[in-house]
Amino acid sequence: MLILFTILVVLSAVVTISVILKTRKDRNYLTSKITNEIDSPQYRSLFEPDEAEIRALEREEKVKIEAQKAEELSRISAQKAEKLREFQEFWEMSPNRRNTVQLLHLAAQTESGKLFSETAESVIQHWQANKIEDLSATNLAQILESHFWLLPNEERTSGVSFWIKQEIAGLRRNLTGKN
């Protein structure tokens, strides 16, 4: 009888523990499921957008992205132009061959035909005034031409291209006139 009573107590203890663990597990599962459902509700629109509305939204996004890209390019161009102006001030204090090459390289990196032609004009004026050390007419013509071709195609407009070609031809004529 004692053995039967002990088995009954042990069995009821095991059943009680398993019921407690099961209810605790179920309660945790339900709480996590409820909070997940509350945190991220899945709504759907009452009326789905048609193809025209979707295309209009895509166009708006594309315009926004293009505007951001244009703004970023404008900011970068302004930074390059400022860097060119700063270096040009330094160059004017000590114009030499190495600084001249760096100046024209910075002018070409601005990707602006106008800034490049203004810089090239300044370099030519300094060269004609014999302010640039160790720079022959041939070297200057080659430097101007090589850096001119670094400009993007759309910046090598007919006006800038014509002017730079005329200046290079003038430098080469100056060389043949001295020989």
N, CA, C and O of each residue as an XYZ file, in Angstrom:
716
protein
N       0.801     -1.176      0.000
C       0.000      0.000      0.000
C       0.862      1.265      0.000
O       0.564      2.242     -0.687
N       1.899      1.219      0.762
C       2.829      2.338      0.806
C       3.487      2.538     -0.559
O       3.697      3.678     -0.975
N       3.802      1.500     -1.230
C       4.428      1.589     -2.541
C       3.429      2.183     -3.536
O       3.789      3.036     -4.347
N       2.212      1.744     -3.472
C       1.182      2.257     -4.356
C       0.955      3.744     -4.101
O       0.810      4.515     -5.050
N       0.925      4.152     -2.853
C       0.753      5.560     -2.487
C       1.957      6.390     -2.965
O       1.761      7.510     -3.437
N       3.173      5.887     -2.861
C       4.380      6.591     -3.302
C       4.359      6.765     -4.823
O       4.697      7.833     -5.332
N       3.966      5.727     -5.534
C       3.888      5.808     -6.993
C       2.853      6.848     -7.400
O       3.080      7.618     -8.334
N       1.711      6.877     -6.702
C       0.666      7.845     -6.993
C       1.145      9.268     -6.739
O       0.838     10.152     -7.539
N       1.874      9.528     -5.673
C       2.398     10.863     -5.367
C       3.433     11.288     -6.414
O       3.402     12.422     -6.891
N       4.338     10.389     -6.768
C       5.370     10.707     -7.769
C       4.712     10.980     -9.110
O       5.086     11.935     -9.790
N       3.755     10.178     -9.502
C       3.064     10.375    -10.766
C       2.304     11.693    -10.796
O       2.339     12.399    -11.803
N       1.623     12.035     -9.717
C       0.899     13.306     -9.679
C       1.869     14.483     -9.683
O       1.550     15.527    -10.252
N       3.036     14.348     -9.070
C       4.047     15.416     -9.088
C       4.577     15.623    -10.512
O       4.750     16.762    -10.946
N       4.830     14.549    -11.225
C       5.327     14.633    -12.606
C       4.277     15.279    -13.493
O       4.604     16.141    -14.309
N       3.023     14.879    -13.348
C       1.943     15.459    -14.159
C       1.787     16.936    -13.833
O       1.605     17.745    -14.742
N       1.853     17.307    -12.563
C       1.722     18.705    -12.162
C       2.857     19.545    -12.739
O       2.615     20.633    -13.261
N       4.085     19.056    -12.652
C       5.244     19.787    -13.191
C       5.127     19.939    -14.701
O       5.421     21.008    -15.235
N       4.705     18.898    -15.394
C       4.581     18.990    -16.855
C       3.472     19.954    -17.254
O       3.614     20.674    -18.243
N       2.365     19.984    -16.504
C       1.279     20.928    -16.793
C       1.761     22.362    -16.568
O       1.473     23.247    -17.374
N       2.487     22.590    -15.483
C       3.006     23.939    -15.194
C       3.955     24.392    -16.304
O       3.847     25.517    -16.792
N       4.872     23.531    -16.697
C       5.823     23.879    -17.763
C       5.111     24.125    -19.088
O       5.468     25.050    -19.817
N       4.133     23.326    -19.399
C       3.381     23.489    -20.653
C       2.635     24.819    -20.670
O       2.662     25.520    -21.682
N       1.970     25.181    -19.576
C       1.238     26.450    -19.540
C       2.194     27.639    -19.605
O       1.887     28.648    -20.240
N       3.322     27.530    -18.967
C       4.314     28.612    -19.016
C       4.839     28.784    -20.457
O       4.993     29.904    -20.942
N       5.107     27.667    -21.117
C       5.582     27.716    -22.507
C       4.510     28.317    -23.421
O       4.824     29.148    -24.273
N       3.272     27.911    -23.255
C       2.175     28.444    -24.058
C       1.980     29.933    -23.812
O       1.741     30.688    -24.755
N       2.079     30.362    -22.569
C       1.916     31.772    -22.223
C       3.024     32.622    -22.896
O       2.736     33.686    -23.444
N       4.267     32.155    -22.852
C       5.374     32.874    -23.505
C       5.163     32.947    -25.013
O       5.415     33.983    -25.628
N       4.709     31.865    -25.600
C       4.468     31.831    -27.033
C       3.364     32.812    -27.433
O       3.496     33.537    -28.419
N       2.289     32.826    -26.670
C       1.177     33.733    -26.974
C       1.594     35.189    -26.802
O       1.229     36.035    -27.619
N       2.359     35.494    -25.745
C       2.787     36.884    -25.522
C       3.689     37.342    -26.648
O       3.542     38.459    -27.144
N       4.607     36.511    -27.053
C       5.512     36.927    -28.136
C       4.748     37.069    -29.443
O       5.034     37.981    -30.220
N       3.793     36.201    -29.705
C       3.014     36.293    -30.934
C       2.151     37.554    -30.935
O       2.030     38.217    -31.965
N       1.560     37.887    -29.809
C       0.719     39.085    -29.714
C       1.565     40.338    -29.908
O       1.161     41.241    -30.640
N       2.735     40.412    -29.264
C       3.568     41.604    -29.416
C       4.093     41.726    -30.836
O       4.223     42.840    -31.342
N       4.395     40.627    -31.487
C       4.837     40.687    -32.879
C       3.726     41.211    -33.776
O       3.972     42.010    -34.679
N       2.517     40.764    -33.524
C       1.397     41.228    -34.332
C       1.104     42.701    -34.074
O       0.723     43.424    -34.994
N       1.276     43.148    -32.848
C       1.006     44.540    -32.511
C       2.104     45.433    -33.080
O       1.820     46.517    -33.589
N       3.358     44.985    -32.998
C       4.476     45.809    -33.454
C       4.498     46.018    -34.965
O       4.822     47.108    -35.436
N       4.164     45.006    -35.706
C       4.244     45.156    -37.158
C       2.934     44.751    -37.829
O       2.796     43.640    -38.342
N       1.991     45.663    -37.814
C       0.714     45.331    -38.469
C       0.897     45.311    -39.992
O       1.662     46.099    -40.550
N       0.215     44.440    -40.618
C       0.295     44.307    -42.066
C      -0.990     44.871    -42.677
O      -1.995     44.176    -42.829
N      -0.915     46.157    -43.019
C      -2.073     46.793    -43.632
C      -1.956     46.700    -45.142
O      -0.852     46.619    -45.680
N      -3.042     46.711    -45.795
C      -3.040     46.811    -47.244
C      -3.970     47.953    -47.614
O      -4.933     48.255    -46.909
N      -3.658     48.566    -48.719
C      -4.470     49.719    -49.104
C      -5.846     49.271    -49.558
O      -6.041     48.153    -50.032
N      -6.770     50.163    -49.398
C      -8.134     49.856    -49.785
C      -8.252     49.784    -51.304
O      -8.933     48.919    -51.855
N      -7.557     50.733    -51.976
C      -7.548     50.748    -53.430
C      -6.100     50.671    -53.889
O      -5.301     51.541    -53.541
N      -5.752     49.674    -54.642
C      -4.384     49.541    -55.127
C      -4.128     50.576    -56.214
O      -5.023     50.889    -57.000
N      -2.868     51.125    -56.262
C      -2.567     52.115    -57.296
C      -2.531     51.452    -58.673
O      -2.131     50.298    -58.825
N      -2.960     52.217    -59.657
C      -2.920     51.675    -61.004
C      -1.532     51.917    -61.621
O      -0.665     52.509    -60.979
N      -1.327     51.472    -62.832
C      -0.009     51.554    -63.473
C       0.447     52.997    -63.675
O       1.634     53.291    -63.540
N      -0.467     53.885    -63.990
C      -0.106     55.291    -64.204
C       0.410     55.923    -62.913
O       1.388     56.671    -62.931
N      -0.237     55.626    -61.813
C       0.220     56.164    -60.528
C       1.582     55.596    -60.151
O       2.434     56.316    -59.631
N       1.790     54.311    -60.412
C       3.083     53.682    -60.117
C       4.182     54.332    -60.955
O       5.251     54.650    -60.435
N       3.925     54.532    -62.255
C       4.913     55.187    -63.127
C       5.186     56.616    -62.680
O       6.325     57.079    -62.744
N       4.145     57.324    -62.224
C       4.335     58.697    -61.747
C       5.218     58.710    -60.497
O       6.095     59.564    -60.364
N       4.993     57.786    -59.601
C       5.831     57.692    -58.403
C       7.274     57.354    -58.768
O       8.209     57.905    -58.187
N       7.453     56.458    -59.721
C       8.806     56.100    -60.160
C       9.507     57.299    -60.788
O      10.698     57.516    -60.567
N       8.749     58.089    -61.583
C       9.340     59.294    -62.196
C       9.742     60.306    -61.126
O      10.804     60.922    -61.215
N       8.890     60.475    -60.117
C       9.208     61.401    -59.028
C      10.480     60.963    -58.305
O      11.333     61.793    -57.989
N      10.607     59.677    -58.046
C      11.808     59.157    -57.388
C      13.034     59.384    -58.268
O      14.100     59.754    -57.777
N      12.876     59.162    -59.553
C      13.993     59.338    -60.486
C      14.418     60.806    -60.526
O      15.612     61.105    -60.556
N      13.456     61.715    -60.528
C      13.764     63.146    -60.530
C      14.492     63.539    -59.244
O      15.448     64.313    -59.278
N      14.040     63.008    -58.122
C      14.695     63.298    -56.840
C      16.140     62.814    -56.847
O      17.046     63.530    -56.421
N      16.344     61.606    -57.329
C      17.695     61.040    -57.377
C      18.589     61.855    -58.305
O      19.742     62.128    -57.972
N      18.071     62.244    -59.458
C      18.850     63.054    -60.402
C      19.171     64.426    -59.811
O      20.266     64.950    -60.019
N      18.231     65.004    -59.084
C      18.479     66.300    -58.442
C      19.563     66.170    -57.379
O      20.418     67.046    -57.252
N      19.531     65.087    -56.622
C      20.567     64.862    -55.612
C      21.933     64.678    -56.269
O      22.934     65.206    -55.784
N      21.973     63.930    -57.370
C      23.241     63.735    -58.090
C      23.752     65.055    -58.639
O      24.943     65.350    -58.540
N      22.858     65.856    -59.220
C      23.268     67.151    -59.766
C      23.782     68.067    -58.668
O      24.766     68.781    -58.863
N      23.127     68.052    -57.525
C      23.572     68.875    -56.394
C      24.947     68.430    -55.911
O      25.800     69.262    -55.602
N      25.159     67.130    -55.847
C      26.459     66.595    -55.415
C      27.552     66.971    -56.421
O      28.652     67.363    -56.031
N      27.245     66.851    -57.718
C      28.218     67.234    -58.746
C      28.523     68.722    -58.690
O      29.668     69.131    -58.885
N      27.522     69.520    -58.430
C      27.720     70.961    -58.310
C      28.615     71.291    -57.128
O      29.494     72.147    -57.224
N      28.388     70.608    -56.015
C      29.204     70.817    -54.828
C      30.652     70.413    -55.086
O      31.578     71.120    -54.688
N      30.846     69.289    -55.743
C      32.198     68.823    -56.056
C      32.885     69.782    -57.017
O      34.069     70.076    -56.859
N      32.146     70.275    -58.016
C      32.716     71.231    -58.973
C      33.138     72.519    -58.270
O      34.189     73.082    -58.577
N      32.324     72.979    -57.335
C      32.670     74.190    -56.581
C      33.927     73.968    -55.752
O      34.774     74.856    -55.652
N      34.051     72.785    -55.160
C      35.253     72.479    -54.382
C      36.491     72.459    -55.272
O      37.541     72.980    -54.896
N      36.364     71.853    -56.457
C      37.496     71.797    -57.384
C      37.874     73.192    -57.863
O      39.057     73.509    -57.988
N      36.874     74.026    -58.131
C      37.150     75.397    -58.576
C      37.844     76.191    -57.476
O      38.757     76.969    -57.755
N      37.421     76.003    -56.234
C      38.063     76.690    -55.108
C      39.501     76.220    -54.946
O      40.395     77.028    -54.695
N      39.726     74.929    -55.089
C      41.082     74.384    -54.993
C      41.960     74.958    -56.101
O      43.131     75.265    -55.877
N      41.387     75.103    -57.298
C      42.123     75.700    -58.418
C      42.488     77.149    -58.102
O      43.623     77.566    -58.334
N      41.542     77.912    -57.580
C      41.814     79.324    -57.259
C      42.926     79.455    -56.203
O      43.804     80.310    -56.311
N      42.867     78.603    -55.199
C      43.897     78.635    -54.157
C      45.272     78.308    -54.736
O      46.260     78.975    -54.428
N      45.323     77.270    -55.582
C      46.611     76.907    -56.165
C      47.083     77.962    -57.154
O      48.287     78.180    -57.292
N      46.163     78.614    -57.839
C      46.547     79.655    -58.793
C      47.184     80.837    -58.060
O      48.125     81.445    -58.569
N      46.684     81.163    -56.884
C      47.305     82.225    -56.080
C      48.731     81.838    -55.700
O      49.636     82.670    -55.763
N      48.936     80.592    -55.309
C      50.277     80.107    -54.985
C      51.157     80.131    -56.239
O      52.314     80.546    -56.183
N      50.608     79.689    -57.355
C      51.353     79.622    -58.617
C      51.814     81.009    -59.055
O      52.931     81.168    -59.547
N      50.965     82.001    -58.880
C      51.328     83.358    -59.311
C      52.510     83.910    -58.517
O      53.237     84.774    -59.007
N      52.706     83.414    -57.287
C      53.855     83.860    -56.501
C      55.151     83.202    -56.983
O      56.210     83.827    -56.932
N      55.084     81.966    -57.442
C      56.294     81.276    -57.919
C      55.959     80.392    -59.116
O      55.890     79.169    -58.993
N      55.753     81.018    -60.273
C      55.421     80.203    -61.446
C      56.673     79.500    -61.984
O      57.659     80.150    -62.329
N      56.622     78.193    -62.049
C      57.683     77.413    -62.678
C      57.033     76.278    -63.457
O      55.810     76.140    -63.469
N      57.851     75.479    -64.097
C      57.324     74.429    -64.964
C      56.465     73.430    -64.179
O      55.355     73.105    -64.601
N      56.963     72.951    -63.061
C      56.239     71.948    -62.277
C      54.907     72.498    -61.774
O      53.880     71.828    -61.881
N      54.917     73.696    -61.234
C      53.677     74.308    -60.735
C      52.698     74.583    -61.864
O      51.484     74.495    -61.678
N      53.232     74.919    -63.043
C      52.370     75.186    -64.199
C      51.637     73.916    -64.622
O      50.444     73.947    -64.922
N      52.362     72.804    -64.641
C      51.733     71.522    -64.986
C      50.652     71.184    -63.963
O      49.560     70.759    -64.341
N      50.938     71.368    -62.677
C      49.953     71.096    -61.636
C      48.731     72.011    -61.771
O      47.592     71.578    -61.595
N      48.988     73.268    -62.082
C      47.886     74.228    -62.238
C      46.971     73.821    -63.390
O      45.748     73.828    -63.246
N      47.556     73.469    -64.527
C      46.738     73.068    -65.677
C      46.021     71.740    -65.407
O      44.908     71.519    -65.885
N      46.658     70.876    -64.651
C      46.004     69.618    -64.295
C      44.784     69.882    -63.408
O      43.724     69.293    -63.617
N      44.935     70.758    -62.430
C      43.796     71.115    -61.579
C      42.691     71.790    -62.395
O      41.506     71.561    -62.152
N      43.082     72.617    -63.356
C      42.084     73.280    -64.209
C      41.322     72.260    -65.041
O      40.115     72.393    -65.240
N      42.029     71.238    -65.529
C      41.353     70.196    -66.308
C      40.441     69.358    -65.421
O      39.391     68.900    -65.873
N      40.825     69.152    -64.169
C      40.010     68.352    -63.244
C      38.703     69.045    -62.865
O      37.755     68.387    -62.438
N      38.646     70.364    -63.017
C      37.388     71.049    -62.718
C      36.313     70.692    -63.728
O      35.126     70.909    -63.488
N      36.736     70.141    -64.862
C      35.833     69.733    -65.939
C      35.028     70.918    -66.467
O      33.885     70.763    -66.897
N      35.632     72.087    -66.430
C      34.990     73.295    -66.920
C      35.875     73.905    -68.000
O      37.019     74.281    -67.741
N      35.339     73.999    -69.204
C      36.096     74.591    -70.297
C      36.409     76.052    -70.041
O      37.477     76.537    -70.415
N      35.491     76.748    -69.413
C      35.690     78.170    -69.123
C      36.854     78.362    -68.150
O      37.741     79.180    -68.392
N      36.847     77.601    -67.043
C      37.942     77.723    -66.075
C      39.276     77.304    -66.682
O      40.308     77.912    -66.401
N      39.252     76.264    -67.516
C      40.495     75.821    -68.144
C      41.041     76.895    -69.074
O      42.238     77.182    -69.064
N      40.160     77.490    -69.881
C      40.645     78.515    -70.816
C      41.147     79.748    -70.066
O      42.136     80.354    -70.476
N      40.479     80.129    -68.970
C      40.953     81.269    -68.168
C      42.317     80.972    -67.562
O      43.199     81.830    -67.551
N      42.486     79.767    -67.062
C      43.770     79.377    -66.473
C      44.854     79.323    -67.546
O      45.966     79.805    -67.331
N      44.533     78.742    -68.695
C      45.507     78.652    -69.786
C      45.903     80.044    -70.257
O      47.071     80.293    -70.556
N      44.937     80.947    -70.325
C      45.234     82.324    -70.730
C      46.188     82.984    -69.731
O      47.117     83.686    -70.129
N      45.962     82.762    -68.455
C      46.846     83.306    -67.422
C      48.250     82.726    -67.551
O      49.238     83.449    -67.420
N      48.337     81.431    -67.804
C      49.643     80.779    -67.968
C      50.371     81.361    -69.173
O      51.565     81.650    -69.096
N      49.670     81.532    -70.271
C      50.294     82.072    -71.489
C      50.770     83.502    -71.250
O      51.857     83.875    -71.691
N      49.970     84.297    -70.559
C      50.384     85.674    -70.260
C      51.636     85.696    -69.382
O      52.536     86.503    -69.617
N      51.707     84.836    -68.392
C      52.895     84.771    -67.547
C      54.105     84.295    -68.363
O      55.217     84.792    -68.186
N      53.874     83.329    -69.254
C      54.973     82.822    -70.073
C      55.489     83.914    -71.008
O      56.698     84.079    -71.169
N      54.562     84.666    -71.629
C      54.963     85.741    -72.538
C      55.712     86.840    -71.799
O      56.547     87.520    -72.396
N      55.431     87.028    -70.516
C      56.135     88.033    -69.709
C      57.427     87.457    -69.124
O      58.081     88.105    -68.307
N      57.796     86.240    -69.541
C      59.011     85.555    -69.082
C      59.037     85.367    -67.565
O      60.089     85.489    -66.937
N      57.884     85.071    -66.984
C      57.804     84.848    -65.541
C      57.883     83.370    -65.171
O      58.056     83.035    -63.999
N      57.759     82.478    -66.161
C      57.783     81.044    -65.887
C      59.176     80.509    -66.214
O      59.676     80.657    -67.329
N      59.775     79.890    -65.220
C      61.127     79.371    -65.377
C      61.100     78.020    -66.093
O      60.166     77.237    -65.919
N      62.137     77.752    -66.902
C      62.369     76.434    -67.516
C      61.172     75.923    -68.320
O      60.827     74.747    -68.207
N      60.542     76.755    -69.112
C      59.407     76.310    -69.911
C      59.526     76.893    -71.305
O      59.396     78.101    -71.503
N      59.775     76.014    -72.271
C      59.901     76.462    -73.662
C      58.515     76.530    -74.297
O      57.530     76.047    -73.738
N      58.466     77.135    -75.464
C      57.195     77.248    -76.183
C      56.672     75.872    -76.562
O      55.467     75.628    -76.492
N      57.561     74.969    -76.963
C      57.142     73.606    -77.329
C      56.543     72.889    -76.131
O      55.481     72.276    -76.232
N      57.222     72.968    -75.005
C      56.715     72.312    -73.791
C      55.378     72.891    -73.364
O      54.467     72.153    -72.991
N      55.260     74.214    -73.418
C      53.995     74.844    -73.028
C      52.868     74.416    -73.962
O      51.757     74.136    -73.512
N      53.155     74.367    -75.262
C      52.134     73.933    -76.228
C      51.709     72.492    -75.948
O      50.519     72.178    -75.988
N      52.663     71.626    -75.669
C      52.339     70.223    -75.394
C      51.551     70.081    -74.090
O      50.601     69.303    -74.006
N      51.955     70.833    -73.094
C      51.250     70.772    -71.800
C      49.814     71.263    -71.960
O      48.883     70.638    -71.454
N      49.633     72.376    -72.660
C      48.280     72.907    -72.864
C      47.417     71.912    -73.634
O      46.267     71.665    -73.271
N      47.977     71.348    -74.693
C      47.204     70.434    -75.521
C      46.846     69.153    -74.759
O      45.707     68.691    -74.820
N      47.812     68.586    -74.048
C      47.532     67.335    -73.335
C      46.501     67.545    -72.227
O      45.645     66.688    -72.006
N      46.577     68.663    -71.540
C      45.603     68.908    -70.473
C      44.239     69.308    -71.041
O      43.208     69.071    -70.410
N      44.235     69.902    -72.205
C      42.959     70.239    -72.851
C      42.169     68.959    -73.146
O      40.944     68.945    -73.020
N      42.855     67.899    -73.532
C      42.164     66.658    -73.871
C      41.669     65.916    -72.629
O      40.938     64.934    -72.755
N      42.049     66.363    -71.449
C      41.518     65.773    -70.219
C      40.114     66.276    -69.899
O      39.404     65.682    -69.087
N      39.719     67.378    -70.543
C      38.369     67.912    -70.319
C      37.333     66.950    -70.900
O      37.618     66.259    -71.878
N      36.145     66.896    -70.319
C      35.080     66.062    -70.897
C      34.671     66.579    -72.273
O      34.849     67.758    -72.579
N      34.129     65.702    -73.091
C      33.748     66.058    -74.459
C      32.822     67.268    -74.518
O      32.996     68.145    -75.364
N      31.842     67.317    -73.622
C      30.875     68.414    -73.673
C      31.491     69.757    -73.295
O      30.933     70.806    -73.614
N      32.638     69.731    -72.617
C      33.310     70.975    -72.239
C      34.326     71.425    -73.294
O      34.779     72.569    -73.271
N      34.673     70.550    -74.194
C      35.580     70.931    -75.277
C      34.742     71.520    -76.407
O      34.696     70.986    -77.516
N      34.081     72.631    -76.097
C      33.202     73.273    -77.064
C      34.027     73.910    -78.175
O      35.250     74.017    -78.084
N      33.338     74.322    -79.210
C      34.041     74.884    -80.360
C      34.791     76.160    -79.989
O      35.888     76.394    -80.497
N      34.224     76.985    -79.118
C      34.896     78.229    -78.736
C      36.183     77.978    -77.972
O      37.226     78.547    -78.294
N      36.108     77.124    -76.958
C      37.284     76.806    -76.152
C      38.302     76.071    -77.011
O      39.498     76.357    -76.952
N      37.826     75.130    -77.804
C      38.715     74.352    -78.666
C      39.423     75.253    -79.670
O      40.630     75.128    -79.871
N      38.685     76.153    -80.296
C      39.280     77.074    -81.272
C      40.326     77.949    -80.605
O      41.421     78.119    -81.140
N      40.003     78.509    -79.441
C      40.923     79.406    -78.756
C      42.211     78.681    -78.381
O      43.304     79.194    -78.623
N      42.091     77.492    -77.792
C      43.284     76.773    -77.338
C      44.128     76.346    -78.527
O      45.356     76.376    -78.454
N      43.483     75.944    -79.631
C      44.247     75.553    -80.823
C      44.979     76.755    -81.405
O      46.109     76.625    -81.875
N      44.349     77.915    -81.376
C      44.998     79.132    -81.863
C      46.212     79.470    -80.998
O      47.269     79.821    -81.522
N      46.067     79.368    -79.707
C      47.173     79.674    -78.795
C      48.322     78.685    -78.973
O      49.489     79.077    -78.971
N      47.996     77.419    -79.125
C      49.030     76.404    -79.337
C      49.744     76.657    -80.661
O      50.968     76.555    -80.740
N      48.981     76.987    -81.697
C      49.599     77.296    -82.989
C      50.486     78.531    -82.868
O      51.560     78.582    -83.469
N      50.053     79.519    -82.102
C      50.867     80.713    -81.893
C      52.158     80.382    -81.170
O      53.210     80.930    -81.500
N      52.096     79.495    -80.188
C      53.302     79.088    -79.475
C      54.255     78.342    -80.409
O      55.470     78.530    -80.345
N      53.708     77.514    -81.256
C      54.556     76.760    -82.198
C      55.148     77.688    -83.258
O      56.286     77.490    -83.684
N      54.389     78.696    -83.687
C      54.929     79.686    -84.628
C      56.051     80.471    -83.959
O      57.069     80.782    -84.577
N      55.840     80.782    -82.684
C      56.861     81.508    -81.918
C      58.142     80.689    -81.885
O      59.233     81.251    -81.976
N      58.031     79.376    -81.758
C      59.188     78.497    -81.729
C      59.894     78.502    -83.082
O      61.121     78.591    -83.136
N      59.130     78.406    -84.180
C      59.755     78.377    -85.509
C      60.334     79.740    -85.855
O      61.300     79.811    -86.615
N      59.784     80.810    -85.331
C      60.296     82.156    -85.560
C      61.637     82.358    -84.872
O      62.489     83.097    -85.365
N      61.824     81.698    -83.725
C      63.094     81.829    -82.983
C      64.186     80.972    -83.596
O      65.370     81.269    -83.437
N      63.794     79.890    -84.308
C      64.796     78.992    -84.901
C      65.238     79.547    -86.177
O      66.081     78.954    -86.850
